Amino acid sequence: MAKFSRLIIVVLFLIVAIADVDFAFSKEAKTYNRIISLTPATTEILFELGLDEEIAGVSTFCNYPEKAKGKEKIGSFSNPNIEKIIMLKPDMVILTGMEQAEIKNILKKCNIDYIVSYPKSINDLLESIEKIGTVLSKRYQSERLIKKIEDTVSSIQDKIKDIAPSERPKVYIEIWHDPIMSAGANSFVNDMIELAGGINVASSLKRAYSKIDPEHIIYNNPDVVILTYMKNDRWVENEFSNRVGWSSVSAIRKDRVYADIDPDLILRPGPRIREGLIELYMRLYESSI
């Protein structure tokens, strides 16, 4: 039940995610000693930048790194406890977008600095990391993290540069199975697929994340399927692969349906997208970096 709830929260997060980096902070040099993060991705960024001691609170879904589990919890990103946030006396809050508009307004009234970050591409993520590092006086660490991500992207691009688009594997990433949901062109997941060397068969979706017609998947015949809800092999074989009409799908016929990648590596726009890109590349090309 806990895993189910966590996936639902991830799906909701993706549905409302619109690329945005919104800041409200003092223009004067300032040191932040009590930071609250309301999104798992930014919590990971803070730890990566060496700000673990300054983190005063995180959301209930902030589960990485291990130290994040021991931080004070202030509720989920969709239902944060505003009273507790104020009680913790933060001098900086990092939050998400539309669902937390109320919190942003309260922070303004309380004169508490905040950052809103909603990357929908890896470039957006790099920009967000840069600005967070600048505001929180961790520019060197943020530049180092950005370089790590850029190096991973460059490494994969070098391997696929000579592969024509027509020869790249068609990929279907299923974010949820009931209802069936995937990621359109205007999404972070689509960017991950393309940078890993794949073609997203759900790119025609008008929304970044939404339900998709099963007939669309069958018609586009993906070579590789990635399930981001980590079902076991028996479920994949008995439930997913036995969907009506799906037996003709190339990925199913060739046993290239993968449900073994930690979804946080793909769905969470944070430092570990380097690992996510490598995992995707390895499944797409059945090769290591």
Secondary structure by P-SEA (a helix, b strand, c coil): caaaaaaaaaaaaaaaccbbbbbbcccccccccbbbbccaaaaaaaaaaccccccccccccccccccccccccccccccccaaaaaaacccbbbbbcccaaaaaaaaaaacccbbbbbbccaaaaaaaaaaaaaaacaaaaaaaaaaaaaaaaaaaaaacccccccccbbbbbbcccccccccccccaaaaaaaaaccccccccccccbbbbbaaaaaaacccbbbbcccccaaaaaccccccccccccccccccccccccccccccccccaaaaaaaaaaaaaccccc
